[in-house]
């Protein structure tokens, strides 16, 4: 059986909030290393890969592989009843037809308990190989969100160009064009403000801004975001959380002429 | 308008 206790419900609330507009029905695949999810959006252009490591829970118990088939709209309805600071416990049997959730207020004067019906989801799984990306950019997640939102006002796609001079986000729209270039920033006092660019070769790829803006809903999970880019493969946008947990988004590029 | 590639063109199913 699964028993997983989160010190603060907000972790799960934020994760589900960040992905629920991209994927609806998906399996939480549980085993002794944690809770994983991989799901593509309907158009097969974007993919969500979540890993909540056992270390992010206290305690975490799961002695065999359990697939928890969830509708994220339904899960959101239940999670809305949890306060951010509540202690959240997930429980499920080995072959579950429901997921038990309890929310306990931190001063323990209120315990809410919900059982959510599960679904049988036959999910398509993609094998994503470990990749050495040509460019890895680490930046404040708020900055990435601002760039995507600003450019989306002008165009539906953005070209991300990483070179030795920095990283450039450029768009071309009906009303004109625009670009934002970022250079390396080293803020010793506040490392969250750093912009780091690791480059093995220059890259330039075009992506749909609609999806990137959607990924930015994960901004609350982490103060920094990492973009991994190579000319030959989809973009990887990664939000790292405590305990080695992460939320990753993969986005297939658009191909120019 | 530039064509949108899908993920299966890069990653295998299964």
Interface residues (C-beta under 8 A of the other chain):
Chain A: X40 X43 X44 X45 X46 X47 X124 X125 X126 X127 X128 X129 X157 X206 X208 X232 X233 X234 X250 X252 X253 X254 X255 X256 X257
Chain B: X2 X3 X4 X5 X6 X7 X8 X9 X10 X11 X12 X13 X14
